Amino acid sequence: MKLLLGIVLLLFAAQLSESACFFQAHNTNAAGEPQESDVCIDRTDGSVHGVGETWNAANCQRCTCRNLGYGCCDRAFTPLMYPEDCVAVLDRDACVYRVHLKDDPSIECHSPGSIGK
């Protein structure tokens, strides 16, 4: 029970410092309690990771495997402010947002603020 409380507190602290985080628990038993496991299966791509392993998921998130499940947080800073005639688009290869004119992607827009890790 102390371990579960520790994981919840750790994830809560991570959510305060990251733009978006989540915890994916392993399967639960009949009583609804999470079952421990020595591996995590990333549900976005099916990759298998051992307890304590950290990896960069295909969806621009950084994940860590724990015995009760795995937690992931966004790696990209999300732009907060930019002109109305601009749009922010996530470059999934570089895991960064590119802010450019809606009508001309070759022209970048200034974005003075962003949130993220």
C-alpha positions in Angstrom: 0.0 0.0 0.0 2.9 2.4 0.8 4.4 1.6 -2.6 1.1 2.5 -4.3 0.9 5.8 -2.3 4.5 6.6 -3.3 3.7 6.0 -7.0 0.6 8.2 -6.8 2.6 11.0 -5.1 5.4 10.7 -7.6 3.0 11.0 -10.5 1.2 13.9 -8.9 4.6 15.8 -8.6 5.4 14.9 -12.3 2.1 16.3 -13.4 2.9 19.6 -11.7 6.1 19.9 -13.8 5.0 18.4 -17.1 2.4 19.7 -19.6 0.6 16.3 -19.7 1.2 13.1 -17.9 -0.6 9.8 -17.3 -0.2 6.5 -15.5 -1.3 3.3 -17.2 -1.8 0.5 -14.5 -1.2 -3.1 -15.3 -4.3 -5.4 -15.2 -6.2 -5.5 -12.0 -7.3 -8.6 -9.9 -10.8 -9.5 -8.9 -10.7 -7.0 -6.0 -9.8 -4.2 -8.4 -6.2 -3.9 -7.2 -3.4 -3.5 -9.7 -1.3 -6.6 -10.3 2.5 -6.3 -10.2 4.5 -7.2 -13.2 8.2 -7.2 -14.2 7.5 -5.8 -17.6 5.4 -3.0 -19.2 3.8 -3.1 -22.6 3.6 0.3 -24.3 0.0 0.4 -25.6 0.9 2.8 -28.4 3.3 0.5 -30.2 3.4 -2.9 -28.3 7.0 -2.5 -27.2 8.0 -4.3 -24.0 10.1 -2.6 -21.3 11.5 -3.9 -18.0 10.8 -2.4 -14.5 13.0 0.7 -14.1 13.4 1.2 -17.8 12.7 4.7 -19.3 12.0 5.1 -23.0 10.9 7.6 -25.6 7.5 6.5 -26.9 6.5 7.0 -30.6 4.0 9.6 -29.6 6.6 12.1 -28.3 6.2 11.0 -24.7 8.9 9.9 -22.2 7.8 6.8 -20.2 9.0 4.9 -17.2 8.1 1.3 -16.3 7.2 0.5 -12.7 6.0 -2.8 -11.2 2.4 -1.6 -11.0 2.3 0.0 -14.5 4.0 2.8 -16.5 3.8 6.6 -16.5 4.4 8.9 -19.4 4.7 12.7 -19.9 4.8 14.8 -23.0 8.3 15.7 -24.2 7.3 18.7 -26.3 6.8 22.2 -25.0 3.3 23.3 -26.0 3.1 26.9 -27.4 0.8 29.1 -25.4 0.7 32.4 -27.2 1.0 33.1 -30.9 -0.8 35.3 -33.4 -4.3 34.3 -34.6 -3.1 33.9 -38.2 -0.6 31.2 -37.0 -0.9 27.6 -36.1 1.2 25.2 -33.9 1.9 21.8 -35.4 3.7 19.0 -33.6 6.8 17.7 -35.6 6.6 14.1 -34.4 10.1 13.4 -35.8 11.8 16.1 -33.6 9.1 16.2 -30.9 8.8 19.9 -31.0 6.0 22.3 -32.0 6.5 24.4 -35.1 4.5 27.7 -35.2 3.9 29.0 -38.6 1.4 31.1 -40.7 -1.8 29.1 -41.4 -1.6 30.1 -45.1 2.2 29.7 -45.5 4.0 27.0 -43.5 7.3 28.3 -44.7 6.9 31.5 -42.6 7.5 30.9 -38.8 5.6 32.9 -36.2 6.9 34.2 -32.9 5.7 32.3 -29.9 6.9 34.0 -26.6 5.6 31.4 -24.2 5.1 27.6 -23.9 4.5 25.0 -21.2 6.1 21.6 -20.9 8.9 19.6 -19.2 
